[in-house]
Amino acid sequence: MTRQVHISLFLWLQGTATVSSFSDYHISSKSLRDRPTLSAAAGRAKYFNFVNRGGNMMAEEKKDDNHHDGWLDDEMKGIQWPIDQIEISLKQAAQSFFESSATETATTNDDVLQSCINNQSVSIEPFLISIRRVLHRYPELMYQERMTSQIVQRILTDMGITNYTVGWAKNIHSKYYNPSTGKIVQTTDKGEQNDGGGHGVVVDIGSGQEPCILLRADMDALPIVEETPLPPDQQGSDTAKFHSNHHGKMHACGHDAHMTMLLGATYLIKSLEESNGEFPFPGTIRIIFQPAEEGGAGAKRMREEGVLSNFPTVKYAFGMHVWPTLLSGQVGFRSGAMLAAQDNFTLVLDGVGGHAAFPHLCRDPVVASAAFVMNVQTLVSRGMNPLESGVVSITHIDAGDGAHNVIPAKATIRGTIRALSDDALSQLREGLIHIAT
């Protein structure tokens, strides 16, 4: 085993620091983000424009993201900081591990360090739970993670970490598209102002030299209504303490847990610092909190802004995702691609409406919608190599106003395509366009 920074040990820390089961929630999936990329008239496309995912902006030093009107001070009062200092055994185990060579002794030191990390993780569990609940109360959508970023920055500062930078993951395509009008707007229908993103946080811990290992967590939530039951007699319940405060938004994908795990790992890594400011491990650990994972290509933005190439250049990067089918304490992994890339699409079918008694005088978008939905199922089953992986899912169909005897003039279909390779994704995209047109 090499004596480079063996950061997988800290990933085990993250894995053992999962603080809550998402089976506690009953959620109702509303519409996904509107990504209006496909429109058609009676099955013929007017335009098709998959979202351009580019970016080019350097990170900035800390700025007015720290302005929080006092709400953050109140939230931080609920954080249960560890009372006891980090056990000296953890520092000793880390020192022995990084000083050892690739021998049987090194393997023993590996086991000792993992044991110390796991024990220390358990001791800071209340700290982690309280962080996660604060984050869960303030879910924000991609490129709108201002409050989330403030929470992360404040916790880092209270850990004694002040050398972090913010301003990462600027949204260069920073305007919203309104699918009902076809216009670009600066304000959403809920009155939310588009501030252009830039809420990512990055901090380097260590010598500032190579090798550099990156640990990453995502920050954004989903446009989902949290329907955790909260009857009047339970308003003071434990569940009510971390129910989403932002109606229509929820941390339903686990990003609040991801940030919590990374903050926990950061706490333990920072605790290894000696009084002279040095750390037992060689090189640098780069901690990044990434906005806009849910379709916004926030990682791509940060990469283009230099999060991988800035000195010290990142040699290895690690990320992880909670998974509902794995038991707590288990870690799943594989060689190659682990999770699929995706494109979201919206298909608008403009027909000619009329009375249901006279279908021959109409151009029925409902029938066209049904034909489209059935035909796209063959893109994977009959169009892809059986050794490739791909998914086409239709997730939303809307037509008419509820009248039983009226054929509507318009139907809207939304969905997503997913694949594990660029070629497969392009094939699905081309097939989707072909069927629509």
C-alpha positions, -999 to +999 in steps of 0.1 A: +000+000+000+014+034-009+020+060+017+003+087-003-027+104+014-049+075+021-081+095+019-104+065+016-101+063+054-119+096+056-145+084+032-152+056+057-156+084+082-182+099+059-199+066+054-203+061+092-215+096+097-249+091+080-271+108+105-307+100+096-328+076+075-348+091+047-375+066+053-387+092+079-403+112+050-434+109+030-428+131+000-449+141-030-431+146-062-444+176-080-431+188-114-394+186-121-376+218-131-389+231-163-362+225-189-382+236-221-361+220-248-386+206-272-417+219-288-438+204-316-470+212-335-492+181-338-461+159-335-438+181-357-410+200-339-408+237-339-374+238-322-352+216-301-324+230-279-308+210-252-294+231-224-259+244-230-238+235-200-208+259-201-191+282-176-161+304-172-156+324-141-128+324-115-137+320-078-138+351-057-127+358-021-153+359+006-179+386+000-214+396+009-226+360+010-220+364+048-248+389+051-277+370+067-299+394+087-294+375+120-313+343+111-280+324+109-270+335+144-302+320+157-297+287+138-262+283+150-274+283+186-289+249+179-256+233+167-244+208+193-207+213+191-186+184+206-178+191+242-147+169+244-116+175+224-105+150+197-090+120+213-052+121+213-053+085+200-066+097+167-037+121+162-013+094+172-029+068+148-028+093+119+009+101+127+018+064+128-001+057+096+015+083+075+050+076+088+048+039+082+060+021+050+042-004+028+046-033+052+026-055+075+030-028+101+014-003+077-016-026+074-019-027+112-017+011+114-044+013+087-068-008+109-060+013+140-066+046+122-099+034+108-110+023+142-101+056+157-119+075+130-150+054+134-150+058+172-145+096+169-173+098+143-197+082+168-187+107+194-196+137+172-230+122+161-251+149+179-230+176+162-237+160+128-274+155+134-278+191+144-260+204+113-280+182+090-313+194+105-303+231+100-294+223+064-326+204+059-347+234+070-333+256+043-334+237+009-326+258-021-326+250-058-296+250-081-277+283-084-299+297-055-280+282-026-272+315-008-284+305+026-269+270+023-236+285+015-239+309+045-245+279+068-215+260+055-192+291+057-203+298+093-197+262+104-162+263+088-155+296+105-165+282+139-142+253+133-114+278+130-112+275+092-111+309+076-090+304+045-120+292+024-130+309-009-165+315-022-179+326-055-175+292-071-200+278-097-212+310-114-242+304-136-231+321-168-265+312-183-281+331-154-315+338-167-346+317-163-367+304-191-405+306-186-421+277-205-456+293-205-445+324-223-413+313-240-395+343-226-363+347-206-369+363-172-348+375-143-375+366-117-393+333-112-431+330-109-425+327-071-407+360-070-372+346-065-345+368-078-318+352-099-285+361-084-263+343-109-251+315-086-216+315-073-224+300-039-198+272-040-172+270-012-137+256-014-111+252+014-076+236+013-063+219+044-027+208+048+006+220+035-007+236+004+016+214-016+011+183-038-002+156-037-038+171-035-068+150-028-103+164-033-135+156-013-168+169-026-204+173-015-233+188-034-255+215-020-288+220-039-323+206-032-352+196-054-385+214-063-406+189-042-432+196-015-422+179+017-453+163+032-439+149+064-471+146+085-472+173+111-506+173+128-513+201+153-505+180+184-471+172+170-459+207+161-434+205+189-422+171+178-387+161+169-397+159+132-410+195+132-376+208+142-362+202+107-391+202+084-385+223+052-391+260+058-392+266+020-425+254+007-421+236-026-384+227-020-369+198-001-336+180+004-351+148-009-320+136-027-298+136+004-275+166-003-281+179+033-266+146+045-237+149+020-228+183+033-231+171+069-208+141+062-182+164+045-184+189+074-179+160+098-149+148+078-135+184+077-139+187+115-118+155+121-092+164+095-089+199+109-085+183+144-053+166+133-036+200+131-006+205+154+000+236+174+026+247+148-001+245+120+013+214+104-006+182+097+006+145+099-003+138+063+017+150+033+002+174+007-033+189+007-069+179+011-092+201-009-128+203+004-154+215-020-191+222-016-206+222-051-238+240-061-261+230-089-258+192-090-295+187-099-291+194-137-271+226-135-237+212-142-222+229-112-192+205-111-184+215-147-186+252-138-162+247-109-138+227-130-137+254-156-131+279-128-100+260-118-110+239-088-090+209-102-062+228-120-054+255-094-022+247-075-018+222-059-033+203-088-059+177-078-046+141-083-076+122-069-112+132-063-138+114-041-175+119-039-203+098-025-241+096-025-265+082+001-284+053-013-318+040+000-312+004-009-279+001+010-278-004+048-261+022+069-224+014+071-223-003+037-205+013+008-212+004-028-187+009-056-177-003-090-151+003-117-161+027-145-191+049-146-213+047-115-241+071-122-257+082-155-256+115-173-290+130-181-309+154-203-343+167-194-368+175-222-402+191-226-423+183-257-452+207-265-478+193-290-499+220-305-530+206-322-565+218-330-591+214-303-628+208-305-658+189-294-652+152-286-681+143-309-662+157-339-627+142-337-624+143-375-624+181-373-596+182-347-559+175-346-558+155-313-526+162-293-536+135-268-535+107-294-502+121-306-489+122-270-498+085-265-481+076-298-449+095-287-449+079-252-452+044-267-427+049-294-399+063-272-399+031-252-383+014-282-353+037-281-336+015-255-353-019-261-348-019-299-324+009-306-294+004-282-268-023-280-279-047-253-245-042-236-251-005-233-273+011-206-299+037-211-332+050-197-360+070-212-387+080-186-418+101-193-425+118-160-453+143-167-482+146-192-506+175-192-535+181-216-569+198-213-588+215-185-608+185-172-638+186-195-649+151-206-662+162-239-635+185-252-604+175-272-577+199-260-556+220-284-523+214-266-505+187-247-472+189-228-449+160-221-419+161-199-393+135-192-356+126-190-331+105-208-301+089-191-270+070-202-236+059-189-217+071-220-216+102-242-223+081-273-253+064-257-267+097-245-263+112-280-281+082-295-310+086-272-312+123-279-312+118-317-338+091-314-360+113-293-358+141-318-365+117-347-397+103-330-409+138-321-405+152-356 
